[in-house]
Amino acid sequence: MSTPALIRHDGPVDFETYRGELVAYCYRMLGSFHEAEDLVQETMLRAWKARDRYDPTRASVRTWLYRIATNVCLTALEGRARRPLPSGLGAPSDDPGAPLTPALDVPWLQPFPDARFDTGLRADLRLALVAAMQVLPPRQRAVLVLREVLEFSAAEVAAQLGTTVPAVNSALQRARAALAEAGDVGEVAEPGDPAVRAVIQRYVRAFEAADVPALVRLLTDDAALEMPPVPLWYRGGRDYGLFMRRVFDMRGTGWRTKELTANGQPALAAYAPEPGGGHRLHTLQVFTVAGGRVSRNVVFADPRVFGAFDIPYAPAPLAWTTRSGMRSWSKWVSFSRTWKSSMSVWPRVPAFSELSVSSTGMPWSVVRLRSSSGTRSASSRRSFASRSGCMKNPPYGYLSGVRHVPT
């Protein structure tokens, strides 16, 4: 059932204008993106049903919607357990070889997909802060977010919660004190910061090359690695490195990645190599970067998280297409960091006048090579790649194999 978006008084008011920030608010309250979307839909529905009782002289539409959303969230949180990260449940493990047994009975904190909504307040969505807020009683949590993040006045928050201004101020003081005891939830650098991007790009290169020493060099001394729904977590470069070595030994090398952002932080979709060839989505990794180093990596393996981020389950192939007056061919190209001699057969292609290379989401989109000569063979692969200008220094590795099918 779709929810009507407009109410009328002196003129139309668009509810959809507020959807993104309401989803972010409900996410901070519940720690679940999927539940936040559901509760915002419930908020919109309640607002539509109560449109005749809305009084614009008493509150703006935004303040009114937040009052409804707050009540919806508080009702949903009744009797609910908090959503933690593994570090919120106990001490770090000192056994990088421990069994990776998921705790499916724990309602784990979920990441927030930045690309889905333009909230404008992503710094206050960072994972560590949202995780820390989960320890607060629901009403304190609401007061903290409404006052500190959304900057409503104490009087507005009192009206939204049906309480008094002194009660709001008291709840805010208690919430601040509880957060201070929760640990380091300080500011983190934005993912678009050039220094942060440089750190993540170095991490990507080391990760795709399965270079564990290079990964460890990018970590702070007390870097944390968490892996919900597995309740284990590790602290420090030694255990982080040993665990990553275990991952590469178990799943092989030649991983692929796709850069994203989550909770206003840099993130990667990691694709593990498949035994029969190709890659498959393995995890979403959300990084905290501080002082030019990675201080935390929260690795999510829940398929529901992948769905929220609209991450493809296999990395997009590159489509190479030749066009001639007689026949057309397509080649699907896979990449890795090194040339693989076992896949050195370059298919012979009928004479062509134009070769196009396209790749969705890559730094380069289309490269064309015109030729009036005959076929290209394996012996000319390097020359062709260099002359086309697309593979001489590619951002995601070198061409490693081709198979072709007629189209």
TANOR-V609204 format. One record per residue. N is the residue number from 1. RES is the residue in three letters. SS is DSSP state (helix for helix, strand for strand, loop for the rest). PSI is psi in radians with two decimals (none if undefined). NEAR is the number of other ideal C-beta (glycine too) atoms within 10 Angstrom. Layout:
n=N res=RES ss=SS psi=PSI near=NEAR
n=N res=RES ss=SS psi=PSI near=NEAR
This chain:
n=1 res=MET ss=loop psi=2.19 near=4
n=2 res=SER ss=loop psi=2.56 near=7
n=3 res=THR ss=loop psi=2.17 near=17
n=4 res=PRO ss=loop psi=2.52 near=11
n=5 res=ALA ss=loop psi=-0.17 near=14
n=6 res=LEU ss=strand psi=2.52 near=12
n=7 res=ILE ss=strand psi=2.77 near=19
n=8 res=ARG ss=strand psi=2.29 near=9
n=9 res=HIS ss=loop psi=-1.72 near=13
n=10 res=ASP ss=loop psi=-0.28 near=6
n=11 res=GLY ss=loop psi=3.04 near=7
n=12 res=PRO ss=strand psi=2.54 near=9
n=13 res=VAL ss=strand psi=2.27 near=21
n=14 res=ASP ss=strand psi=1.93 near=11
n=15 res=PHE ss=helix psi=-0.63 near=20
n=16 res=GLU ss=helix psi=-0.43 near=10
n=17 res=THR ss=helix psi=-0.52 near=13
n=18 res=TYR ss=helix psi=-0.03 near=21
n=19 res=ARG ss=helix psi=-0.83 near=19
n=20 res=GLY ss=helix psi=-0.84 near=16
n=21 res=GLU ss=helix psi=-0.51 near=20
n=22 res=LEU ss=helix psi=-0.67 near=26
n=23 res=VAL ss=helix psi=-0.76 near=23
n=24 res=ALA ss=helix psi=-0.69 near=26
n=25 res=TYR ss=helix psi=-0.86 near=27
n=26 res=CYS ss=helix psi=-0.56 near=26
n=27 res=TYR ss=helix psi=-0.76 near=28
n=28 res=ARG ss=helix psi=-0.61 near=25
n=29 res=MET ss=helix psi=-0.71 near=26
n=30 res=LEU ss=helix psi=-0.39 near=26
n=31 res=GLY ss=loop psi=0.24 near=26
n=32 res=SER ss=loop psi=2.15 near=21
n=33 res=PHE ss=helix psi=-0.74 near=24
n=34 res=HIS ss=helix psi=-0.77 near=14
n=35 res=GLU ss=helix psi=-0.60 near=20
n=36 res=ALA ss=helix psi=-0.77 near=26
n=37 res=GLU ss=helix psi=-0.75 near=18
n=38 res=ASP ss=helix psi=-0.73 near=16
n=39 res=LEU ss=helix psi=-0.55 near=23
n=40 res=VAL ss=helix psi=-0.66 near=26
n=41 res=GLN ss=helix psi=-0.69 near=17
n=42 res=GLU ss=helix psi=-0.68 near=18
n=43 res=THR ss=helix psi=-0.79 near=27
n=44 res=MET ss=helix psi=-0.71 near=22
n=45 res=LEU ss=helix psi=-0.77 near=16
n=46 res=ARG ss=helix psi=-0.69 near=16
n=47 res=ALA ss=helix psi=-0.72 near=22
n=48 res=TRP ss=helix psi=-0.74 near=14
n=49 res=LYS ss=helix psi=-0.50 near=10
n=50 res=ALA ss=loop psi=0.24 near=12
n=51 res=ARG ss=helix psi=-0.56 near=15
n=52 res=ASP ss=helix psi=-0.33 near=8
n=53 res=ARG ss=helix psi=-0.07 near=7
n=54 res=TYR ss=loop psi=2.28 near=15
n=55 res=ASP ss=loop psi=1.84 near=8
n=56 res=PRO ss=loop psi=-0.24 near=12
n=57 res=THR ss=loop psi=-0.26 near=5
n=58 res=ARG ss=loop psi=-0.49 near=9
n=59 res=ALA ss=loop psi=2.65 near=16
n=60 res=SER ss=loop psi=2.85 near=11
n=61 res=VAL ss=helix psi=-0.69 near=17
n=62 res=ARG ss=helix psi=-0.85 near=16
n=63 res=THR ss=helix psi=-0.71 near=17
n=64 res=TRP ss=helix psi=-0.78 near=22
n=65 res=LEU ss=helix psi=-0.68 near=25
n=66 res=TYR ss=helix psi=-0.56 near=25
n=67 res=ARG ss=helix psi=-0.76 near=21
n=68 res=ILE ss=helix psi=-0.80 near=18
n=69 res=ALA ss=helix psi=-0.67 near=27
n=70 res=THR ss=helix psi=-0.78 near=24
n=71 res=ASN ss=helix psi=-0.68 near=16
n=72 res=VAL ss=helix psi=-0.77 near=21
n=73 res=CYS ss=helix psi=-0.77 near=25
n=74 res=LEU ss=helix psi=-0.66 near=15
n=75 res=THR ss=helix psi=-0.75 near=11
n=76 res=ALA ss=helix psi=-0.50 near=19
n=77 res=LEU ss=helix psi=-0.13 near=18
n=78 res=GLU ss=loop psi=2.12 near=7
n=79 res=GLY ss=loop psi=0.14 near=5
n=80 res=ARG ss=loop psi=2.52 near=12
n=81 res=ALA ss=loop psi=2.64 near=10
n=82 res=ARG ss=loop psi=2.75 near=18
n=83 res=ARG ss=loop psi=1.90 near=19
n=84 res=PRO ss=loop psi=3.02 near=19
n=85 res=LEU ss=loop psi=2.84 near=23
n=86 res=PRO ss=helix psi=-0.61 near=24
n=87 res=SER ss=helix psi=-0.27 near=21
n=88 res=GLY ss=helix psi=0.02 near=17
n=89 res=LEU ss=loop psi=-0.20 near=13
n=90 res=GLY ss=loop psi=-3.03 near=11
n=91 res=ALA ss=loop psi=2.76 near=8
n=92 res=PRO ss=loop psi=2.66 near=16
n=93 res=SER ss=loop psi=2.59 near=18
n=94 res=ASP ss=loop psi=0.31 near=11
n=95 res=ASP ss=loop psi=1.63 near=11
n=96 res=PRO ss=loop psi=-0.18 near=18
n=97 res=GLY ss=loop psi=0.20 near=9
n=98 res=ALA ss=loop psi=2.61 near=13
n=99 res=PRO ss=loop psi=2.44 near=7
n=100 res=LEU ss=loop psi=1.29 near=15
n=101 res=THR ss=loop psi=2.00 near=10
n=102 res=PRO ss=strand psi=2.52 near=14
n=103 res=ALA ss=loop psi=1.53 near=13
n=104 res=LEU ss=loop psi=-0.17 near=9
n=105 res=ASP ss=loop psi=-0.12 near=7
n=106 res=VAL ss=loop psi=2.25 near=16
n=107 res=PRO ss=loop psi=1.50 near=17
n=108 res=TRP ss=loop psi=2.61 near=21
n=109 res=LEU ss=loop psi=2.42 near=25
n=110 res=GLN ss=loop psi=2.68 near=25
n=111 res=PRO ss=loop psi=2.87 near=27
n=112 res=PHE ss=loop psi=2.15 near=29
n=113 res=PRO ss=strand psi=1.80 near=21
n=114 res=ASP ss=helix psi=-0.65 near=20
n=115 res=ALA ss=helix psi=-0.30 near=10
n=116 res=ARG ss=helix psi=-0.56 near=14
n=117 res=PHE ss=loop psi=2.52 near=19
n=118 res=ASP ss=loop psi=1.53 near=10
n=119 res=THR ss=loop psi=-0.47 near=18
n=120 res=GLY ss=loop psi=0.02 near=9
n=121 res=LEU ss=loop psi=0.71 near=16
n=122 res=ARG ss=helix psi=-0.42 near=19
n=123 res=ALA ss=helix psi=-0.54 near=15
n=124 res=ASP ss=helix psi=0.23 near=18
n=125 res=LEU ss=helix psi=-0.02 near=20
n=126 res=ARG ss=loop psi=2.54 near=21
n=127 res=LEU ss=helix psi=-0.78 near=25
n=128 res=ALA ss=helix psi=-0.68 near=22
n=129 res=LEU ss=helix psi=-0.78 near=21
n=130 res=VAL ss=helix psi=-0.69 near=24
n=131 res=ALA ss=helix psi=-0.71 near=22
n=132 res=ALA ss=helix psi=-0.64 near=20
n=133 res=MET ss=helix psi=-0.37 near=23
n=134 res=GLN ss=loop psi=-0.31 near=21
n=135 res=VAL ss=loop psi=-0.22 near=16
n=136 res=LEU ss=loop psi=2.58 near=21
n=137 res=PRO ss=loop psi=2.58 near=13
n=138 res=PRO ss=helix psi=-0.73 near=19
n=139 res=ARG ss=helix psi=-0.64 near=17
n=140 res=GLN ss=helix psi=-0.69 near=20
n=141 res=ARG ss=helix psi=-0.77 near=24
n=142 res=ALA ss=helix psi=-0.77 near=27
n=143 res=VAL ss=helix psi=-0.78 near=29
n=144 res=LEU ss=helix psi=-0.84 near=22
n=145 res=VAL ss=helix psi=-0.78 near=26
n=146 res=LEU ss=helix psi=-0.67 near=25
n=147 res=ARG ss=helix psi=-0.86 near=20
n=148 res=GLU ss=helix psi=-0.66 near=14
n=149 res=VAL ss=helix psi=-0.90 near=17
n=150 res=LEU ss=loop psi=-0.19 near=18
n=151 res=GLU ss=loop psi=0.63 near=9
n=152 res=PHE ss=loop psi=2.66 near=21
n=153 res=SER ss=loop psi=2.83 near=13
n=154 res=ALA ss=helix psi=-0.63 near=17
n=155 res=ALA ss=helix psi=-0.71 near=11
n=156 res=GLU ss=helix psi=-0.74 near=21
n=157 res=VAL ss=helix psi=-0.68 near=27
n=158 res=ALA ss=helix psi=-0.71 near=18
n=159 res=ALA ss=helix psi=-0.67 near=18
n=160 res=GLN ss=helix psi=-0.58 near=22
n=161 res=LEU ss=helix psi=-0.06 near=19
n=162 res=GLY ss=loop psi=0.73 near=10
n=163 res=THR ss=loop psi=-2.85 near=15
n=164 res=THR ss=loop psi=2.83 near=12
n=165 res=VAL ss=helix psi=-0.79 near=14
n=166 res=PRO ss=helix psi=-0.65 near=10
n=167 res=ALA ss=helix psi=-0.67 near=16
n=168 res=VAL ss=helix psi=-0.82 near=25
n=169 res=ASN ss=helix psi=-0.68 near=15
n=170 res=SER ss=helix psi=-0.76 near=14
n=171 res=ALA ss=helix psi=-0.65 near=22
n=172 res=LEU ss=helix psi=-0.72 near=18
n=173 res=GLN ss=helix psi=-0.75 near=12
n=174 res=ARG ss=helix psi=-0.69 near=15
n=175 res=ALA ss=helix psi=-0.74 near=23
n=176 res=ARG ss=helix psi=-0.74 near=13
n=177 res=ALA ss=helix psi=-0.71 near=10
n=178 res=ALA ss=helix psi=-0.68 near=17
n=179 res=LEU ss=helix psi=-0.67 near=18
n=180 res=ALA ss=helix psi=-0.57 near=10
n=181 res=GLU ss=helix psi=-0.27 near=8
n=182 res=ALA ss=helix psi=-0.26 near=17
n=183 res=GLY ss=loop psi=-2.85 near=12
n=184 res=ASP ss=loop psi=1.87 near=11
n=185 res=VAL ss=loop psi=0.58 near=16
n=186 res=GLY ss=loop psi=-3.14 near=9
n=187 res=GLU ss=loop psi=2.57 near=10
n=188 res=VAL ss=loop psi=2.72 near=23
n=189 res=ALA ss=loop psi=2.62 near=20
n=190 res=GLU ss=loop psi=2.57 near=15
n=191 res=PRO ss=loop psi=-0.43 near=21
n=192 res=GLY ss=loop psi=-0.10 near=10
n=193 res=ASP ss=loop psi=2.28 near=13
n=194 res=PRO ss=helix psi=-0.66 near=8
n=195 res=ALA ss=helix psi=-0.67 near=11
n=196 res=VAL ss=helix psi=-0.77 near=21
n=197 res=ARG ss=helix psi=-0.67 near=16
n=198 res=ALA ss=helix psi=-0.72 near=12
n=199 res=VAL ss=helix psi=-0.81 near=21
n=200 res=ILE ss=helix psi=-0.67 near=22
n=201 res=GLN ss=helix psi=-0.64 near=13
n=202 res=ARG ss=helix psi=-0.67 near=15
n=203 res=TYR ss=helix psi=-0.74 near=22
n=204 res=VAL ss=helix psi=-0.82 near=19
n=205 res=ARG ss=helix psi=-0.75 near=15
n=206 res=ALA ss=helix psi=-0.70 near=18
n=207 res=PHE ss=helix psi=-0.81 near=23
n=208 res=GLU ss=helix psi=-0.46 near=20
n=209 res=ALA ss=loop psi=-0.01 near=18
n=210 res=ALA ss=loop psi=0.66 near=19
n=211 res=ASP ss=loop psi=1.57 near=16
n=212 res=VAL ss=helix psi=-0.79 near=19
n=213 res=PRO ss=helix psi=-0.67 near=10
n=214 res=ALA ss=helix psi=-0.66 near=14
n=215 res=LEU ss=helix psi=-0.80 near=23
n=216 res=VAL ss=helix psi=-0.62 near=19
n=217 res=ARG ss=helix psi=-0.34 near=13
n=218 res=LEU ss=loop psi=0.00 near=19
n=219 res=LEU ss=strand psi=2.64 near=21
n=220 res=THR ss=strand psi=2.89 near=17
n=221 res=ASP ss=strand psi=-0.56 near=10
n=222 res=ASP ss=strand psi=0.54 near=12
n=223 res=ALA ss=strand psi=2.48 near=24
n=224 res=ALA ss=strand psi=2.51 near=23
n=225 res=LEU ss=strand psi=2.08 near=27
n=226 res=GLU ss=strand psi=2.64 near=25
n=227 res=MET ss=strand psi=1.00 near=21
n=228 res=PRO ss=loop psi=2.43 near=26
n=229 res=PRO ss=loop psi=0.12 near=17
n=230 res=VAL ss=strand psi=2.20 near=18
n=231 res=PRO ss=strand psi=-0.07 near=20
n=232 res=LEU ss=strand psi=2.64 near=21
n=233 res=TRP ss=strand psi=2.76 near=24
n=234 res=TYR ss=strand psi=2.64 near=26
n=235 res=ARG ss=strand psi=2.36 near=19
n=236 res=GLY ss=loop psi=2.61 near=18
n=237 res=GLY ss=helix psi=-0.58 near=21
n=238 res=ARG ss=helix psi=-0.97 near=14
n=239 res=ASP ss=helix psi=-0.61 near=19
n=240 res=TYR ss=helix psi=-0.85 near=21
n=241 res=GLY ss=helix psi=-0.74 near=20
n=242 res=LEU ss=helix psi=-0.69 near=16
n=243 res=PHE ss=helix psi=-0.72 near=21
n=244 res=MET ss=helix psi=-0.66 near=21
n=245 res=ARG ss=helix psi=-0.70 near=16
n=246 res=ARG ss=helix psi=-0.75 near=15
n=247 res=VAL ss=helix psi=-0.83 near=20
n=248 res=PHE ss=helix psi=-0.59 near=17
n=249 res=ASP ss=helix psi=-0.63 near=10
n=250 res=MET ss=helix psi=-0.76 near=9
n=251 res=ARG ss=helix psi=-0.09 near=17
n=252 res=GLY ss=loop psi=3.10 near=13
n=253 res=THR ss=loop psi=-3.12 near=15
n=254 res=GLY ss=loop psi=0.60 near=21
n=255 res=TRP ss=loop psi=2.76 near=22
n=256 res=ARG ss=strand psi=2.74 near=26
n=257 res=THR ss=strand psi=2.79 near=19
n=258 res=LYS ss=strand psi=2.19 near=19
n=259 res=GLU ss=strand psi=2.38 near=14
n=260 res=LEU ss=strand psi=-3.07 near=21
n=261 res=THR ss=strand psi=2.60 near=20
n=262 res=ALA ss=strand psi=2.35 near=29
n=263 res=ASN ss=loop psi=0.54 near=27
n=264 res=GLY ss=loop psi=0.37 near=21
n=265 res=GLN ss=strand psi=2.71 near=28
n=266 res=PRO ss=strand psi=2.55 near=27
n=267 res=ALA ss=strand psi=2.78 near=25
n=268 res=LEU ss=strand psi=2.40 near=23
n=269 res=ALA ss=strand psi=2.16 near=20
n=270 res=ALA ss=strand psi=2.25 near=22
n=271 res=TYR ss=strand psi=2.09 near=23
n=272 res=ALA ss=strand psi=2.55 near=18
n=273 res=PRO ss=strand psi=2.45 near=18
n=274 res=GLU ss=loop psi=2.54 near=12
n=275 res=PRO ss=loop psi=-0.62 near=7
n=276 res=GLY ss=loop psi=0.12 near=5
n=277 res=GLY ss=loop psi=2.71 near=10
n=278 res=GLY ss=loop psi=-3.01 near=14
n=279 res=HIS ss=strand psi=2.76 near=20
n=280 res=ARG ss=strand psi=2.45 near=13
n=281 res=LEU ss=strand psi=2.27 near=19
n=282 res=HIS ss=strand psi=-0.90 near=19
n=283 res=THR ss=strand psi=2.83 near=20
n=284 res=LEU ss=strand psi=2.18 near=24
n=285 res=GLN ss=strand psi=2.20 near=24
n=286 res=VAL ss=strand psi=2.16 near=24
n=287 res=PHE ss=strand psi=2.54 near=25
n=288 res=THR ss=strand psi=2.16 near=23
n=289 res=VAL ss=strand psi=2.20 near=25
n=290 res=ALA ss=strand psi=2.30 near=17
n=291 res=GLY ss=loop psi=0.53 near=9
n=292 res=GLY ss=loop psi=0.23 near=12
n=293 res=ARG ss=strand psi=2.79 near=15
n=294 res=VAL ss=strand psi=2.09 near=26
n=295 res=SER ss=strand psi=-0.29 near=18
n=296 res=ARG ss=strand psi=2.46 near=25
n=297 res=ASN ss=strand psi=1.99 near=23
n=298 res=VAL ss=strand psi=2.04 near=28
n=299 res=VAL ss=strand psi=2.01 near=19
n=300 res=PHE ss=strand psi=2.31 near=24
n=301 res=ALA ss=loop psi=0.22 near=18
n=302 res=ASP ss=loop psi=2.14 near=17
n=303 res=PRO ss=helix psi=-0.48 near=11
n=304 res=ARG ss=helix psi=-0.56 near=11
n=305 res=VAL ss=helix psi=-0.75 near=21
n=306 res=PHE ss=helix psi=-0.71 near=18
n=307 res=GLY ss=helix psi=-0.66 near=12
n=308 res=ALA ss=helix psi=-0.54 near=22
n=309 res=PHE ss=helix psi=-0.03 near=22
n=310 res=ASP ss=loop psi=0.74 near=10
n=311 res=ILE ss=loop psi=2.23 near=18
n=312 res=PRO ss=loop psi=2.54 near=14
n=313 res=TYR ss=loop psi=-0.16 near=12
n=314 res=ALA ss=loop psi=2.49 near=12
n=315 res=PRO ss=loop psi=2.49 near=20
n=316 res=ALA ss=loop psi=2.25 near=11
n=317 res=PRO ss=loop psi=2.81 near=15
n=318 res=LEU ss=strand psi=2.36 near=21
n=319 res=ALA ss=strand psi=2.07 near=15
n=320 res=TRP ss=strand psi=2.21 near=22
n=321 res=THR ss=strand psi=2.30 near=15
n=322 res=THR ss=strand psi=2.52 near=22
n=323 res=ARG ss=strand psi=2.30 near=13
n=324 res=SER ss=loop psi=3.11 near=13
n=325 res=GLY ss=loop psi=-0.26 near=8
n=326 res=MET ss=loop psi=-0.72 near=8
n=327 res=ARG ss=loop psi=2.68 near=13
n=328 res=SER ss=strand psi=2.52 near=13
n=329 res=TRP ss=strand psi=2.64 near=18
n=330 res=SER ss=strand psi=2.52 near=14
n=331 res=LYS ss=strand psi=2.29 near=20
n=332 res=TRP ss=strand psi=2.22 near=14
n=333 res=VAL ss=strand psi=2.33 near=17
n=334 res=SER ss=strand psi=2.68 near=21
n=335 res=PHE ss=strand psi=2.69 near=21
n=336 res=SER ss=strand psi=-3.10 near=21
n=337 res=ARG ss=loop psi=-0.22 near=17
n=338 res=THR ss=loop psi=2.75 near=11
n=339 res=TRP ss=loop psi=2.47 near=14
n=340 res=LYS ss=loop psi=1.94 near=13
n=341 res=SER ss=helix psi=-0.43 near=7
n=342 res=SER ss=helix psi=-0.22 near=7
n=343 res=MET ss=helix psi=0.82 near=15
n=344 res=SER ss=loop psi=0.01 near=13
n=345 res=VAL ss=loop psi=2.00 near=12
n=346 res=TRP ss=loop psi=2.02 near=21
n=347 res=PRO ss=loop psi=2.45 near=14
n=348 res=ARG ss=loop psi=2.36 near=12
n=349 res=VAL ss=loop psi=2.49 near=19
n=350 res=PRO ss=loop psi=2.79 near=13
n=351 res=ALA ss=loop psi=2.40 near=15
n=352 res=PHE ss=loop psi=2.81 near=23
n=353 res=SER ss=loop psi=-0.28 near=11
n=354 res=GLU ss=strand psi=2.40 near=12
n=355 res=LEU ss=strand psi=2.15 near=19
n=356 res=SER ss=strand psi=2.48 near=13
n=357 res=VAL ss=strand psi=2.15 near=21
n=358 res=SER ss=strand psi=2.55 near=14
n=359 res=SER ss=loop psi=2.02 near=20
n=360 res=THR ss=loop psi=2.26 near=10
n=361 res=GLY ss=loop psi=0.03 near=10
n=362 res=MET ss=loop psi=2.81 near=14
n=363 res=PRO ss=loop psi=-0.53 near=8
n=364 res=TRP ss=loop psi=2.57 near=12
n=365 res=SER ss=loop psi=-0.86 near=10
n=366 res=VAL ss=strand psi=2.26 near=9
n=367 res=VAL ss=strand psi=2.33 near=15
n=368 res=ARG ss=strand psi=2.46 near=12
n=369 res=LEU ss=strand psi=2.09 near=17
n=370 res=ARG ss=loop psi=2.45 near=8
n=371 res=SER ss=loop psi=2.50 near=15
n=372 res=SER ss=loop psi=0.06 near=7
n=373 res=SER ss=loop psi=-3.00 near=8
n=374 res=GLY ss=loop psi=-2.27 near=11
n=375 res=THR ss=loop psi=2.85 near=13
n=376 res=ARG ss=loop psi=2.42 near=20
n=377 res=SER ss=loop psi=-3.14 near=13
n=378 res=ALA ss=helix psi=-0.61 near=12
n=379 res=SER ss=helix psi=-0.35 near=10
n=380 res=SER ss=helix psi=0.21 near=13
n=381 res=ARG ss=helix psi=-0.87 near=17
n=382 res=ARG ss=helix psi=-0.72 near=15
n=383 res=SER ss=helix psi=-0.75 near=10
n=384 res=PHE ss=helix psi=-0.80 near=18
n=385 res=ALA ss=helix psi=-0.72 near=17
n=386 res=SER ss=helix psi=-0.78 near=12
n=387 res=ARG ss=helix psi=-0.53 near=13
n=388 res=SER ss=helix psi=-0.34 near=15
n=389 res=GLY ss=loop psi=0.09 near=13
n=390 res=CYS ss=loop psi=-0.31 near=21
n=391 res=MET ss=loop psi=0.01 near=20
n=392 res=LYS ss=loop psi=-0.71 near=11
n=393 res=ASN ss=loop psi=1.06 near=8
n=394 res=PRO ss=loop psi=2.60 near=16
n=395 res=PRO ss=loop psi=-0.38 near=10
n=396 res=TYR ss=loop psi=0.30 near=17
n=397 res=GLY ss=loop psi=-3.13 near=18
n=398 res=TYR ss=strand psi=2.74 near=16
n=399 res=LEU ss=strand psi=2.25 near=22
n=400 res=SER ss=strand psi=-0.32 near=18
n=401 res=GLY ss=strand psi=2.68 near=18
n=402 res=VAL ss=strand psi=2.43 near=18
n=403 res=ARG ss=strand psi=2.63 near=13
n=404 res=HIS ss=strand psi=2.60 near=16
n=405 res=VAL ss=strand psi=2.50 near=9
n=406 res=PRO ss=strand psi=2.58 near=7
n=407 res=THR ss=loop psi=none near=10
